Amino acid sequence: MDRKRIEKIRKEATTRVNKEALVQFRIEPEIMDRLYEEANKLGLPVGTMVRMWVMERLNEKSA
């Protein structure tokens, strides 16, 4: 994923988080570690990265 696309999705995710509902779920510690590693590689907070992934997946389904 290129930097420009990451920034666009990050901005959209950040804007929406202030207007939308909170989603909570449990996740295994090993998976959480992997999420943090991936977020660090991208230079993003883990919550922003996960929101981006969810939005990307939903956009794929609607296309």
Backbone atoms as SQL, in Angstrom:
CREATE TABLE atoms (id INTEGER PRIMARY KEY, chain TEXT, resi INTEGER, resn TEXT, atom TEXT, x REAL, y REAL, z REAL);
INSERT INTO atoms VALUES
  (1, 'A', 1, 'MET', 'N', 0.845, -1.168, 0.000),
  (2, 'A', 1, 'MET', 'CA', 0.000, 0.000, 0.000),
  (3, 'A', 1, 'MET', 'C', 0.897, 1.239, 0.000),
  (4, 'A', 2, 'ASP', 'N', 0.622, 2.170, -0.900),
  (5, 'A', 2, 'ASP', 'CA', 1.493, 3.345, -0.976),
  (6, 'A', 2, 'ASP', 'C', 1.133, 4.393, 0.086),
  (7, 'A', 3, 'ARG', 'N', 2.093, 5.260, 0.373),
  (8, 'A', 3, 'ARG', 'CA', 1.953, 6.258, 1.437),
  (9, 'A', 3, 'ARG', 'C', 0.770, 7.193, 1.224),
  (10, 'A', 4, 'LYS', 'N', 0.539, 7.602, -0.020),
  (11, 'A', 4, 'LYS', 'CA', -0.549, 8.529, -0.319),
  (12, 'A', 4, 'LYS', 'C', -1.903, 7.892, 0.021),
  (13, 'A', 5, 'ARG', 'N', -2.054, 6.624, -0.343),
  (14, 'A', 5, 'ARG', 'CA', -3.306, 5.923, -0.059),
  (15, 'A', 5, 'ARG', 'C', -3.477, 5.723, 1.442),
  (16, 'A', 6, 'ILE', 'N', -2.399, 5.383, 2.130),
  (17, 'A', 6, 'ILE', 'CA', -2.455, 5.213, 3.582),
  (18, 'A', 6, 'ILE', 'C', -2.912, 6.510, 4.239),
  (19, 'A', 7, 'GLU', 'N', -2.337, 7.622, 3.821),
  (20, 'A', 7, 'GLU', 'CA', -2.701, 8.909, 4.424),
  (21, 'A', 7, 'GLU', 'C', -4.160, 9.254, 4.160),
  (22, 'A', 8, 'LYS', 'N', -4.645, 8.989, 2.967),
  (23, 'A', 8, 'LYS', 'CA', -6.048, 9.270, 2.629),
  (24, 'A', 8, 'LYS', 'C', -6.987, 8.445, 3.507),
  (25, 'A', 9, 'ILE', 'N', -6.714, 7.151, 3.624),
  (26, 'A', 9, 'ILE', 'CA', -7.561, 6.277, 4.431),
  (27, 'A', 9, 'ILE', 'C', -7.448, 6.640, 5.903),
  (28, 'A', 10, 'ARG', 'N', -6.244, 6.982, 6.336),
  (29, 'A', 10, 'ARG', 'CA', -6.036, 7.376, 7.733),
  (30, 'A', 10, 'ARG', 'C', -6.856, 8.613, 8.072),
  (31, 'A', 11, 'LYS', 'N', -6.835, 9.595, 7.184),
  (32, 'A', 11, 'LYS', 'CA', -7.601, 10.825, 7.418),
  (33, 'A', 11, 'LYS', 'C', -9.094, 10.525, 7.491),
  (34, 'A', 12, 'GLU', 'N', -9.577, 9.691, 6.573),
  (35, 'A', 12, 'GLU', 'CA', -10.994, 9.321, 6.562),
  (36, 'A', 12, 'GLU', 'C', -11.359, 8.563, 7.833),
  (37, 'A', 13, 'ALA', 'N', -10.521, 7.617, 8.240),
  (38, 'A', 13, 'ALA', 'CA', -10.781, 6.831, 9.444),
  (39, 'A', 13, 'ALA', 'C', -10.797, 7.716, 10.684),
  (40, 'A', 14, 'THR', 'N', -9.861, 8.650, 10.755),
  (41, 'A', 14, 'THR', 'CA', -9.781, 9.550, 11.906),
  (42, 'A', 14, 'THR', 'C', -10.999, 10.458, 11.979),
  (43, 'A', 15, 'THR', 'N', -11.439, 10.959, 10.841),
  (44, 'A', 15, 'THR', 'CA', -12.621, 11.822, 10.801),
  (45, 'A', 15, 'THR', 'C', -13.855, 11.059, 11.242),
  (46, 'A', 16, 'ARG', 'N', -14.001, 9.846, 10.738),
  (47, 'A', 16, 'ARG', 'CA', -15.182, 9.053, 11.064),
  (48, 'A', 16, 'ARG', 'C', -15.226, 8.597, 12.511),
  (49, 'A', 17, 'VAL', 'N', -14.084, 8.348, 13.111),
  (50, 'A', 17, 'VAL', 'CA', -14.076, 7.813, 14.467),
  (51, 'A', 17, 'VAL', 'C', -14.726, 8.786, 15.449),
  (52, 'A', 18, 'ASN', 'N', -14.654, 10.062, 15.190),
  (53, 'A', 18, 'ASN', 'CA', -15.264, 11.042, 16.071),
  (54, 'A', 18, 'ASN', 'C', -16.777, 11.093, 15.939),
  (55, 'A', 19, 'LYS', 'N', -17.326, 10.517, 14.870),
  (56, 'A', 19, 'LYS', 'CA', -18.754, 10.581, 14.605),
  (57, 'A', 19, 'LYS', 'C', -19.459, 9.249, 14.765),
  (58, 'A', 20, 'GLU', 'N', -18.723, 8.186, 14.839),
  (59, 'A', 20, 'GLU', 'CA', -19.310, 6.855, 14.785),
  (60, 'A', 20, 'GLU', 'C', -19.243, 6.137, 16.129),
  (61, 'A', 21, 'ALA', 'N', -19.825, 4.951, 16.160),
  (62, 'A', 21, 'ALA', 'CA', -19.894, 4.148, 17.370),
  (63, 'A', 21, 'ALA', 'C', -18.563, 3.455, 17.662),
  (64, 'A', 22, 'LEU', 'N', -18.413, 3.074, 18.881),
  (65, 'A', 22, 'LEU', 'CA', -17.236, 2.341, 19.332),
  (66, 'A', 22, 'LEU', 'C', -17.520, 0.846, 19.203),
  (67, 'A', 23, 'VAL', 'N', -16.564, 0.104, 18.643),
  (68, 'A', 23, 'VAL', 'CA', -16.677, -1.342, 18.522),
  (69, 'A', 23, 'VAL', 'C', -15.594, -1.973, 19.389),
  (70, 'A', 24, 'GLN', 'N', -16.001, -2.910, 20.238),
  (71, 'A', 24, 'GLN', 'CA', -15.042, -3.587, 21.097),
  (72, 'A', 24, 'GLN', 'C', -15.131, -5.080, 20.867),
  (73, 'A', 25, 'PHE', 'N', -13.987, -5.749, 20.915),
  (74, 'A', 25, 'PHE', 'CA', -13.965, -7.198, 20.804),
  (75, 'A', 25, 'PHE', 'C', -12.698, -7.725, 21.452),
  (76, 'A', 26, 'ARG', 'N', -12.719, -8.980, 21.807),
  (77, 'A', 26, 'ARG', 'CA', -11.548, -9.616, 22.419),
  (78, 'A', 26, 'ARG', 'C', -10.690, -10.228, 21.328),
  (79, 'A', 27, 'ILE', 'N', -9.381, -10.203, 21.560),
  (80, 'A', 27, 'ILE', 'CA', -8.444, -10.757, 20.589),
  (81, 'A', 27, 'ILE', 'C', -7.272, -11.375, 21.344),
  (82, 'A', 28, 'GLU', 'N', -6.764, -12.463, 20.817),
  (83, 'A', 28, 'GLU', 'CA', -5.676, -13.170, 21.472),
  (84, 'A', 28, 'GLU', 'C', -4.419, -12.293, 21.528),
  (85, 'A', 29, 'PRO', 'N', -3.631, -12.432, 22.596),
  (86, 'A', 29, 'PRO', 'CA', -2.411, -11.623, 22.735),
  (87, 'A', 29, 'PRO', 'C', -1.445, -11.772, 21.551),
  (88, 'A', 30, 'GLU', 'N', -1.344, -12.975, 20.998),
  (89, 'A', 30, 'GLU', 'CA', -0.436, -13.194, 19.872),
  (90, 'A', 30, 'GLU', 'C', -0.875, -12.396, 18.644),
  (91, 'A', 31, 'ILE', 'N', -2.173, -12.342, 18.430),
  (92, 'A', 31, 'ILE', 'CA', -2.712, -11.572, 17.295),
  (93, 'A', 31, 'ILE', 'C', -2.509, -10.080, 17.546),
  (94, 'A', 32, 'MET', 'N', -2.699, -9.655, 18.784),
  (95, 'A', 32, 'MET', 'CA', -2.492, -8.249, 19.124),
  (96, 'A', 32, 'MET', 'C', -1.053, -7.853, 18.878),
  (97, 'A', 33, 'ASP', 'N', -0.118, -8.728, 19.241),
  (98, 'A', 33, 'ASP', 'CA', 1.297, -8.454, 18.990),
  (99, 'A', 33, 'ASP', 'C', 1.553, -8.269, 17.493),
  (100, 'A', 34, 'ARG', 'N', 0.950, -9.137, 16.687),
  (101, 'A', 34, 'ARG', 'CA', 1.124, -9.035, 15.232),
  (102, 'A', 34, 'ARG', 'C', 0.528, -7.734, 14.692),
  (103, 'A', 35, 'LEU', 'N', -0.617, -7.332, 15.241),
  (104, 'A', 35, 'LEU', 'CA', -1.227, -6.074, 14.815),
  (105, 'A', 35, 'LEU', 'C', -0.313, -4.890, 15.135),
  (106, 'A', 36, 'TYR', 'N', 0.253, -4.879, 16.336),
  (107, 'A', 36, 'TYR', 'CA', 1.166, -3.800, 16.707),
  (108, 'A', 36, 'TYR', 'C', 2.407, -3.778, 15.821),
  (109, 'A', 37, 'GLU', 'N', 2.927, -4.953, 15.504),
  (110, 'A', 37, 'GLU', 'CA', 4.101, -5.007, 14.627),
  (111, 'A', 37, 'GLU', 'C', 3.786, -4.411, 13.256),
  (112, 'A', 38, 'GLU', 'N', 2.649, -4.781, 12.700),
  (113, 'A', 38, 'GLU', 'CA', 2.265, -4.275, 11.377),
  (114, 'A', 38, 'GLU', 'C', 2.007, -2.771, 11.426),
  (115, 'A', 39, 'ALA', 'N', 1.323, -2.305, 12.465),
  (116, 'A', 39, 'ALA', 'CA', 1.053, -0.875, 12.606),
  (117, 'A', 39, 'ALA', 'C', 2.357, -0.090, 12.714),
  (118, 'A', 40, 'ASN', 'N', 3.316, -0.614, 13.462),
  (119, 'A', 40, 'ASN', 'CA', 4.611, 0.059, 13.585),
  (120, 'A', 40, 'ASN', 'C', 5.320, 0.143, 12.240),
  (121, 'A', 41, 'LYS', 'N', 5.241, -0.919, 11.441),
  (122, 'A', 41, 'LYS', 'CA', 5.852, -0.899, 10.111),
  (123, 'A', 41, 'LYS', 'C', 5.261, 0.205, 9.247),
  (124, 'A', 42, 'LEU', 'N', 3.948, 0.424, 9.394),
  (125, 'A', 42, 'LEU', 'CA', 3.250, 1.441, 8.597),
  (126, 'A', 42, 'LEU', 'C', 3.322, 2.826, 9.224),
  (127, 'A', 43, 'GLY', 'N', 3.777, 2.905, 10.457),
  (128, 'A', 43, 'GLY', 'CA', 3.847, 4.192, 11.148),
  (129, 'A', 43, 'GLY', 'C', 2.475, 4.708, 11.551),
  (130, 'A', 44, 'LEU', 'N', 1.578, 3.795, 11.897),
  (131, 'A', 44, 'LEU', 'CA', 0.210, 4.153, 12.256),
  (132, 'A', 44, 'LEU', 'C', -0.138, 3.638, 13.649),
  (133, 'A', 45, 'PRO', 'N', -1.070, 4.300, 14.328),
  (134, 'A', 45, 'PRO', 'CA', -1.619, 3.705, 15.548),
  (135, 'A', 45, 'PRO', 'C', -2.379, 2.432, 15.165),
  (136, 'A', 46, 'VAL', 'N', -2.368, 1.450, 16.029),
  (137, 'A', 46, 'VAL', 'CA', -2.988, 0.174, 15.701),
  (138, 'A', 46, 'VAL', 'C', -4.486, 0.321, 15.425),
  (139, 'A', 47, 'GLY', 'N', -5.180, 1.154, 16.173),
  (140, 'A', 47, 'GLY', 'CA', -6.621, 1.350, 15.951),
  (141, 'A', 47, 'GLY', 'C', -6.920, 1.938, 14.586),
  (142, 'A', 48, 'THR', 'N', -6.107, 2.891, 14.166),
  (143, 'A', 48, 'THR', 'CA', -6.278, 3.492, 12.844),
  (144, 'A', 48, 'THR', 'C', -6.050, 2.454, 11.760),
  (145, 'A', 49, 'MET', 'N', -5.021, 1.646, 11.914),
  (146, 'A', 49, 'MET', 'CA', -4.733, 0.623, 10.915),
  (147, 'A', 49, 'MET', 'C', -5.878, -0.384, 10.802),
  (148, 'A', 50, 'VAL', 'N', -6.408, -0.817, 11.942),
  (149, 'A', 50, 'VAL', 'CA', -7.501, -1.789, 11.907),
  (150, 'A', 50, 'VAL', 'C', -8.740, -1.172, 11.267),
  (151, 'A', 51, 'ARG', 'N', -9.039, 0.080, 11.582),
  (152, 'A', 51, 'ARG', 'CA', -10.180, 0.759, 10.929),
  (153, 'A', 51, 'ARG', 'C', -9.963, 0.829, 9.433),
  (154, 'A', 52, 'MET', 'N', -8.737, 1.130, 9.016),
  (155, 'A', 52, 'MET', 'CA', -8.431, 1.178, 7.583),
  (156, 'A', 52, 'MET', 'C', -8.697, -0.172, 6.942),
  (157, 'A', 53, 'TRP', 'N', -8.249, -1.239, 7.573),
  (158, 'A', 53, 'TRP', 'CA', -8.448, -2.582, 7.033),
  (159, 'A', 53, 'TRP', 'C', -9.927, -2.917, 6.909),
  (160, 'A', 54, 'VAL', 'N', -10.692, -2.580, 7.941),
  (161, 'A', 54, 'VAL', 'CA', -12.134, -2.860, 7.902),
  (162, 'A', 54, 'VAL', 'C', -12.795, -2.081, 6.771),
  (163, 'A', 55, 'MET', 'N', -12.453, -0.809, 6.642),
  (164, 'A', 55, 'MET', 'CA', -13.040, 0.022, 5.577),
  (165, 'A', 55, 'MET', 'C', -12.640, -0.497, 4.204),
  (166, 'A', 56, 'GLU', 'N', -11.374, -0.903, 4.038),
  (167, 'A', 56, 'GLU', 'CA', -10.928, -1.454, 2.761),
  (168, 'A', 56, 'GLU', 'C', -11.716, -2.708, 2.422),
  (169, 'A', 57, 'ARG', 'N', -11.882, -3.566, 3.387),
  (170, 'A', 57, 'ARG', 'CA', -12.599, -4.826, 3.161),
  (171, 'A', 57, 'ARG', 'C', -14.052, -4.559, 2.776),
  (172, 'A', 58, 'LEU', 'N', -14.699, -3.639, 3.463),
  (173, 'A', 58, 'LEU', 'CA', -16.074, -3.304, 3.124),
  (174, 'A', 58, 'LEU', 'C', -16.183, -2.686, 1.746),
  (175, 'A', 59, 'ASN', 'N', -15.217, -1.846, 1.384),
  (176, 'A', 59, 'ASN', 'CA', -15.217, -1.253, 0.051),
  (177, 'A', 59, 'ASN', 'C', -15.020, -2.314, -1.019),
  (178, 'A', 60, 'GLU', 'N', -14.191, -3.321, -0.759),
  (179, 'A', 60, 'GLU', 'CA', -14.000, -4.418, -1.709),
  (180, 'A', 60, 'GLU', 'C', -15.306, -5.177, -1.921),
  (181, 'A', 61, 'LYS', 'N', -16.033, -5.402, -0.852),
  (182, 'A', 61, 'LYS', 'CA', -17.286, -6.153, -0.916),
  (183, 'A', 61, 'LYS', 'C', -18.363, -5.401, -1.698),
  (184, 'A', 62, 'SER', 'N', -18.341, -4.071, -1.625),
  (185, 'A', 62, 'SER', 'CA', -19.365, -3.280, -2.304),
  (186, 'A', 62, 'SER', 'C', -19.022, -2.959, -3.734),
  (187, 'A', 63, 'ALA', 'N', -17.784, -3.237, -4.147),
  (188, 'A', 63, 'ALA', 'CA', -17.361, -2.930, -5.514),
  (189, 'A', 63, 'ALA', 'C', -17.788, -3.990, -6.506);
